[in-house]
Amino acid sequence: MSAPSKHILVAVLDWGLGHATRSIVVINALLEKGCSVSIAGNGQSLELLKQEYPQLNFHELQSYDVLYSNGRPFILNIFLQLPKFLKAIRLENKQVEELIDKNKFDAVISDNRYGCWSKEIPSVLITHQLNLQMPVYFSWLSGFINYFNHRQIRKFTECWVPDFVLNPITGRLTSTENLSVRFIGMLSRFNPKKIEENDNLIMGVVSGPEPQRSVFEELLVNEMEKQTRDCIIVRGTPKDEERRHSRIKFVNHLHTNELKELIQKAGIIVSRSGYSTIMDLSVLGKKQIIFIPTPGQTEQEYLAEQLRDRKIALIQKQAEFNLTKAMTDVKGYNGFTQVIQEVSMLHSAIDDLIMMIK
């Protein structure tokens, strides 16, 4: 008689869609190994996963209810709301313990949800932010912020980092001697295939939380209206009404294969420098990339600077965004050399997790 399948809870953060899209790789790997998977989360990321996996069970979790500001740096904004987040994390942990007790989960894998762990079953945190980056003028807060961050990470049985040990894209974000971590390679839901690029197509990828998501979308619209090339914007809003424009094509959301083929087809990509987007573009080997980091979001600013310094992608500040100039300047950059995902690293981590289950 074969052993019963392991029941795994995958919990996903709802700060933009990136945590959901990279979790697709993890969910697919679990399903390939015969595991039973349930998904927990909230907001747009949960809606996206419901569309991808209509056959699975879903659970609504406590929202972190982040209030974003156009004026303050992102990480400082998070720091000022720390008491609220601590309360949300405690409530989230209570919810997860109740779900574990009710559904008899064997393990939980959390993508950046710090309350989704249990002392009773193996618990894994997936994150690429072991060292949170503070703005220069608030660098004195780094020690306190990262002490708290590391304390939360240690509550998990394991911490998985979606990057490579050698020549990591994440740089000092994942460089630490204070934590025991496991690198699992790039997490991209895309498997590239040969598609001819259309040099005449500019693609904007909008992502992230409000209000900056909408700010970026309007900037793209204003700049694309000045172009003679074909333009398309993927809005990252699965449940919104479709937006219409006389010249620009809008798409709220595309399923995995449709989005992959569109990205491969586009001659120029304009997007935020979120890490999930970076992993997708690296796996697809995209060449002409223009990154507009979310203002004050130090992680995105750092990652974009890393790629600029390696001559991979062009950066423009949001306040200085000029698509016509960027389309000329990006020709001086080399783009990504297509990265092999090495899914065996993720599969090995999952195999070891399954071995931990009593």
N, C-alpha and C positions, 0 to 999 in steps of 0.2 A: 504494500500500500504506500502511495506517495505521501510525503509530508504535506500538511495543509499549508496553503499559501499564506505568506506573511501580510498582515494588514498595516499599511503605512499611511500616516497622515502627513500630507505636504501642505505647509502653511506659507502664504505668500504676502509680502508687504504691498500696500497700495500707495506707493509714492511714484506715480508714473506707471507705465506698462512694462518697463524693463525687467522687473523682478518676476513678473508673470511669464514673459516670453522666454527667459532663460530657464525658468522652472519646467518648461515644456520638455527640455532635454532630460531633466531628472525624472520626470513623470514617465516619459517614454521608456527610459532605461529600466525603471521599476516594473513597468508593465511587461517588457520583454523578458524579465526574469520571473514572470508568473506571480508577481506580488499583486495584492488587492490594494488599490489606492483610493483614498478620499482626499478632498482638497478643502482647505479652510482659508478664509480671507475676507475681504470686503471691497466695495467700490468697483471701479472700472477694471482692475486687474482680475477680480473674481468673475466679472462678466465675460472677459476675454477667455478665461479658462473654461467657463461653462459652454462657450461656443466651440472651443477646441475638443472638449470631452463631454458631450451630452450624456454619455452612458455612465459617468461617475457620480458619486455622492458628494455634495457640497455642504459646507457649514459656514455660517456667518460669524465673523469675529468682531470684537471690539475695535472700533476705529480709533486711531491715534489722534484724530481731529486736529491736524496741524493747521495753525494759522500762519499763512505766508505773508511776507511784507515785501513791497517793491523797494523799500529804502534801506533795510538792514541786511548785512551779509547773512546768507542762509544758515551757516553753522552757528552764528550768534543768535539768530532767531530761534534755532532749536534749543540752544542753551537756556535762553530766557523762558522757554516753556518746559524746562526739565521736570519741575514738580508734576505738571499735568501728564507728561509722558511716563513718569514713574508710576503714577496711579493707573494709567492705561495698561502698562506692562503687567502690573499686579492683577488687574481684572482679566487681562488676556490669559495670564497663566492659570487663573482659576477656571476660566472657560475651557482651556485645553485639558486640564486635569479632569474636568467633568466629561468632556468628549472621550478621553481615554478610558475612563471608568465605564461609560455607557456603551462605547463601540468596541472595546477591547483591542485597541490599536497595539501593535507590537513595537513600533518605533515612530518617531516624528522627525521630519526634516523641515527646517524653517529657513526660508530665504529672508533674512534680515528682520524677522519678527522676534524680538528679544524675550518675549514672554512665552514663547512656544517651546517649552522644555518640561521635562518631568524627571524626578528622581527615580521613578518606578520603571521607566523604559529607556532604551538608548535614544538620545536626542542629539541632532546634528544642526549646527548653524552654518549656513552658506553666506559668506560675506567677503568682499574685497576691501573693506575698510577697517583694518585692524588699528590703524593710526589715523584718527580723524585730523584733517588739516584745518588749522585756524588761520584767519587772516593775519598778516604780519603784525598789525597793530594790536592784535589780541593773542599773540603767540604765548604770552605769560599764562594763558588759560589752558594751554595744551596738556600740561601735566595732569591737571584735575580732570579734564574731559576724558583723556585716554585711560586714566586710572578707573573711572567709572565704566568706560567702554570695555576694558579688559576684564573687570569684575563680572560684568554681565556675560561676556563670552565664556568665561570659565564655568558657568552654570551648565553648559552643554557638555555632553560626553565627548563630542568632537567638533572641530571647526574646519570646514572645507573652504578652500580659496580657489575660485575659478580663474586660474592663471597657470603659467609654467614657472618652475623653480629657476630655470636658467633664462636670463634676459626677459624678465617679466615686464609687461606693459604697466602694471600697477606700481612699480617702483617702491618708493618709501611708504605707500599706503599699506603694503603688506610686509614690510621689513621690520621684524620684531624678534627679539630674543626672549620676550616675556611670556609668549604663548606657544603652545604646541599646536601646530596647524598641519593640514594635509592639502597639498596642491592637487587639483583634479583636472587641470587643463581648461581650455576655453569651453564655455557653455553657449553654443549657438544652435538654434533649432534648424538652421539652414544647412543643407547639403548641396554644394554648388554643382551646376552642370553647365555645359557650354552654351552660352547665349550671346549673340552679337550685340555689342553696345550701340546705342543710338546717341551719337554726339550731340544731337539736336534736342535731347530731352534733359531738362533740369528737374530733379526730384527733391522736394522738401519733406523732411520727416519731423513732425511735431510731436513732442512728448513732454512728460513731466507734469507736476502739479500746477494748479491755478494759483495766482493770476498769470504767472510767467508763461504758461502754455499758450494762452490766448494772445499775450503780448508778442510772442515769437511768431505765431500764425499771422498776425496782422503785419508784422515787419516783412515776412515772406511775401505776402500779397502785394504790399506796396512796391517791393523791389522786383517781383516777377512781372508786374504790370508794365514795367519799362523794357522788358525783353521781347525779342522777336522769336525766340526759341519756344518749343513746346514746354509747358510747365505743369507739374502735378504736385499736389500737397496731400500727404497721408496724415490725417488729423489725430489719430490715436484716440478716438472717441467712439467706442463700439455702439453706444446706445443713443447718440445724438441724431437729430435730423440732418439729412444731407445738405451741405452748403452748395450754392450755385454761383457761378461767375461766368461772365461772357467769354473770358480767355483762359482762365486757369481751371484745370480740372481738380475737383476735390473728391477724396475718398475718405470716409470715416475710419474704416478698418478693413483689412484684407486678411484672409486666412494665410497660413504659413507659406504654402507654395506660390500663391499669387503674389505675396509681398516679396518673396525671394526673387522671383522672376522679374518683377518690376525694378528692384534695386539693381539686379545684374544688368538690366537693359539700360538704365539711366546713365547718361554720360557724366553728369555732375550730381553729387549728393550734398545737400545742405541740411545740417542737423545739429542738435545739441550733442555735447561730448559725454553723454552718459555711458557708463561702462558696458551695459548690455548692447547698446548700439555699436560701440567700438568693437566688441567681440564679433557681432554679426558682420560688420564691414571687413574685418580682418580675415574671417573665414571665407568670405566671398572674393577677397583679393581686389577690393575696389581701389581705383587709382586717383580719381579727382574728387577730393573730399574737402568740404568747407565746414569747419566746426564753429558754432556760436555758443560758447559756454553760457549757462544760466548765470546772470550777474550775482556775485556773492556766494555762489555754490563752489566752494574751494576745491572739492573733489573733482568736479568737471573742469575747472580752470587748470588744476595740476595735470590731469590726464591729457588735456589738449596741449599744454605746454610740452609735455613729454613727447607727444607725437610730432609737434612742430619741430622740436629740436632734433628729432631723428629724420627730418625731411619727409615725413609720411603724409601729414595733413596741414592745411592752412587754417589759421585761426583769425577770426575777426571779433572784436568786442561788439556786444549787442548795440551799444550806443553809436558805434561807428560802422554798422553793417552797410556795406555797399556791394551789392551782388555783381554789378558790372565790373568793378575793380577786382573783386574776388575771383571772378571767372578768368581774368587775365593772370593774376598772381598765382593761382593754384597750379598753373602749368609748370611752375618751378619746383613742384613737389613730386615725390616718387610713388606715393600711395602705398598700400599694403602689398607685401609679398604674401601670396595665399598661404594661410596657416593650416596645417593639418590638425584637426581637432584632438586626435589621440583619445577617442572615447573610451579606450581601455582603462585610462586613469580613473574615470568616473565609475566604470563598471567594477573595477577592483575595489574602489571605496564602498560601493553598494554591497558587493560580496562580503566584505569584512563587516559591514553593518549588520547584514543578515546573520552572520556567524555570532554576533554579540547577543542576538535575541535569545532569551532563555527558552 
